[in-house]
Amino acid sequence: MPTSPLPVCSRLPLRFELAPLLDALARIDAAAWQGHFNTGYYEGDWSGVALITPEDAPLPLAPGLGAPMRSGWWQRETAWNHLLDAFQTRVRSARLLRLGPGSRIHEHCDPDLGLPGSDLRLHVPLLSPPGVEFLVDGLQVPMRPGECWFLDLSRPHRVDNPGPGERIHLVLDCHPNDWLLAAVHQGLPDTPALQPGRAVQAFAQFRRQVAGDVALARQLQGLTDVRDFTREVVRLGAELGLLFAEAEVRAAMRQGKQAWREQWKV
């Protein structure tokens, strides 16, 4: 079994034929999609349909609300069976998750995924408009339809779908056995280098502008409340045509604190 630590992400050596999967996706009843119960996590449409659920999950979509589809409904669809058969490990949960156009999932962490021996989360994109950004630690993960990715979502992450079109991924939580761990590490050489997202780049440009503008820097230095400071930074950036969110500002604050702590380590 590989003993090296898990990476931020890895594009596994698996590829899936999209046409039969999209056909099966189109046959799902529109009423089956369940909205995420935690409305504070997102804006717009974030919904899903469960294929496989953990034994201890109280709801068919965990988390989620709505009327469940019949147990095992997906087993009549050859495409889902072929896809799931490719995973030589126990799939504890498999969910189709949809993020509608103009919707976003706010930055958050899933700390349970970072515990020793915890399941590994995999994403198989089915529909993904070119403008979609899936950011982990502020870096864009360039997932393409038909690929399979491991993501360490115990780290800060968020998703933005400006549209047009909906983004739909099949998301799996899998037991980290020898086969899966080996697949994660085998995929690393073929994993593209992650690049900063659009908002991260805009915020970096704003910081450079502040460094060269004494009046702008003083305007921000006068703000002592963190929430007021964060909102003002976003507002001033928008005035300059630099569009980013409070998540970029908070991430920079975290990184600054971490860098300050690191300098005192012996």
PyMOL commands that set and color helices and strands:
alter all, ss='L'
color gray80, all
select helices_A, chain A and resi 18-26+30-32+39-41+73-76+78-85+111-114+178-186+188-190+198-211+214-221+226-239+246-262
alter helices_A, ss='H'
color red, helices_A
select strands_A, chain A and resi 9-15+34-35+42-43+46-52+91-99+103-108+120-127+133-136+139-140+147-151+157-161+167-174+195-196
alter strands_A, ss='S'
color yellow, strands_A
deselect
rebuild
show_as cartoon
